[in-house]
Amino acid sequence: DLGVLPGVMRDTVFNIILNEKFKINESHINLDKINDFDEAFITSSGIGILECYWSGWKSDYEMTKKIKKVLVDKLTNW
């Protein structure tokens, strides 16, 4: 089980997801299920949204790219 600390960027991204009505699933991460993910990303105030990569798993990051675009638009028009 991998823990995640809540933060400012995380809250911003969740607000974007809710406002844009994107479909996501937030849950605790069990390592034995990690390759079942469609997409995965982490958030950071310094970086924004960062796609996750690991050996043996691939994603097209379609939803992550959409969320990232809304975030960049929001931050640059602030």
N, C-alpha and C positions, 0 to 999 in steps of 0.2 A: 504494500500500500504506500503510495507516494503522496505526501502531504503538500498542500499548496497554501501559501499565505495570501489572504485577501489584501488588495492594495488599490491605489488610486486608478492606475491604468486598467486594472481588472474591472473595477466598477464602471469606468468609462466604456469599456468594450461591452460589458453586459448591458448597459443602457442602449448602446447602438444596436445590439442584437434584439433587444425587446422592441425598440422603436421601429426598426426595419422589419420586424416580424420574421426574422431568420429562425429556422428550426435548428436547435442544438440540444445536446444532452450533456448536462454536467453531472459528474459522479466521481466517486473515489476511483482511483486507478489501481487495478489489480494487474500485476506484471504478466500473469498467465493469459490475460485477455488483450494485451496491448496491440497485438497484430490484427485484431478485429476492428480497429478504429478506421473510419473513413478519412478523418483528418485529425490533426493535433497541433496545438500551438500554445505558446506561453506568452505572457504579457510582462512588460517592464516599462517603467516610466522613462527610462533612458533610451529604449529601443522601440517601444510600441508593441507590435505583434511580431513574433518570431516563429516561423514554421518549425515544427519538430521533425527530425530525421533520425532514423536508426536502421541498422543493418537488417535486411530481410523484410522490409516494409516500404511501400511506396504510396504516394497520394498525388492527386492533381491539384490539391489545395484550392478547389473551386470556391468553396464557401469562405475559407480564410482570406482569399484574395478580395472577395466582395466586402468582407468586414474591414479589411485593411484599407481599402479604397475609401469607404465611408469615414473611417478614423482619420485618414490623411486629409480628406476634404474638410472635416470638422475642425481639425487642428490648424489648418492653413487659413481657414475663414473665420477664426476665432477672434 
